[in-house]
Amino acid sequence: MAVLFLSVGLLWRAGRYLFDFPIWGDEAMVALNLPDRGFASLLGHLDHCQVAPPLWLWSEKMAFDSLGPSTLSLRLPPLVAGCAGLLAHGWLAWNLFPGRAGALAIGLLAVAIWPASMSTLIKPYSFDLLAALILLVPARQALVSPQPALWMLVLAALGPVALLASFPAMFVAGAVLLALIPLARAGHVANKLAFAVMAASILIGSWASTEVGHNQLESPATADGITTREGMDAYWASGFPPKAVAMWVPWFLGAMTGQMMAYPVGAANGGSILTALMAVLGTVWLARQRNWTLVVLLVAPVALNLAAALLHRYPFGSSGRLSQFLAPAVCLLAGLGLDRALAALGPRWRLLPRATAALLVLVGLGGLARDYIYPYRDPVFVWMRSVMDDATAAAGKDPVSVRQNRSALECVFTWRWVTSGASVAWGGELPPATKVAGKVWIFHQKGNPVPGGPTPVENLVAPDSGWKETTFRHWHYPSPKPERSPPITVEMVLLERS
């Protein structure tokens, strides 16, 4: 069953990747930082209110430079990380809880929507999952090996890599340090030295990662007049405790039974309560077995994340994607708890474990089938891809003038023009090749702000200028939910010199 769960999980991830969902706004906003920046400048301010760990940004930059700007190339690093994370989780679960508990822990993560979807997005969350396992696997080996010093030195080498690949990996690294303290205190002098080297390495990696994060949070104000830090605080406000202390307990319980526990499925506001109860049951069972080291290793990341949320440093439980670093611990504890619950039911319910396994397989295959039928995150992004396919095909190598500035145009449109290969100018400016070509396309998203005053484009079509409109294209998206997202209208005009 464990092998079957892993196979279904890998199949879902590969299938979702090959379905090639259209790029959507969040992906485009971070991808727009890749064309005009080198590796060093990616460590500084990012545009469009974005924050991402350096090693993930560098992997995306390498894919962009070597494989091109397609969605398949930029989603390849997250896919590799997501598949590697699933396999590493499978190894860890089976070695910690060989048998049904381990298989269930594998199944919970393999067929959950958050890890599967994050493996196929141009976002760093699959790196959070992999980074957590890069730390947890050697930590487990250090706890059971007759030579723990060797594995602590492995952690000293891998720790900074994990921390530079994932900002929240520092919560897992903190748990690893706490769990391995007894080995350093009671062990040979070699263990003490190895622990000191490991701790120093993790602290240096945490400092470097934090410095990059602070640089990105202090990015200059956007067109809306807010900094990245202000934008993040507002966007993830539900991940921080409410101002009224009396509401902290309901907020905490809602977070603990919400999206961060959605394995294999779940929802906010208590929709994942069953998984949360199984995780608590697994924790209680480990505590009754006096396996305190494993309790610390798996539970401490949650506590450290909560402490960071109280200090307004990192959201807690507001989204499954921000909690991918907790996914291995949640699934391990919930798988163990589910196994104990099934065992307590006795032989009269002997078919229930098989039914549970079958249900997990169906969840994974159902997710794959749904992605095949609806290969998009939202229909509007399918429309945007169609519009830009038409627009870039029509323009070809002709010069293009976009009425909006880059920051004022819808990010998906901006991304496609930036990577189209066409000669594009922004803010109503004219590309240098306009007069030589004797033609220019004008692209305009209606309703979005344009620069004030007459633009070179408007001067070009002044009376008796000799430039005439010869082609007009119009696209309109009537939003099904105008209260959430307004309709979108795009126009494209070809001006030619008579």
Secondary structure, DSSP 8 states (H G I E B T S, - for coil): -HHHHHHHHHHHHHHHHHTT----HHHHHHHTTSTT--TTGGGS--SSS----HHHHHHHHHHHHHH-S-HHHHTHHHHHHHHHHHHHHHHHHHHHSTTHHHHHHHHHHHT-HHHHHHTTSSSTHHHHHHHHHHHHHHHHHHHH-S-HHHHHHHHHHHHHHHHHH-TTHHHHHHHHHHHHHHHHHHS-HHHHHHHHHHHHHHHHHHHHHHHHHHHHHT----TTS--HHHHHHHHTGGGS--SSGGGHHHHHHHHHTTGGG-SSS--STTTTHHHHHHHHHHHHHHHHTT-HHHHHHHHHHHHHHHHHHHTTSS--SS-TGGGGGGHHHHHHHHHHHHHHHHHHH-GGGTTHHHHHHHHHHHHHHHHHHHHHHS-SSSHHHHHHHHHHHHHHHHHTTSEEEESS-TTTS-HHHHHHHHTS-SEEE-TT---TTHHHHTEEEEEEETTS---SS--HHHHHTSTTSSEEEEEEEEEEE--S-TTTS--EEEEEEEEEE-
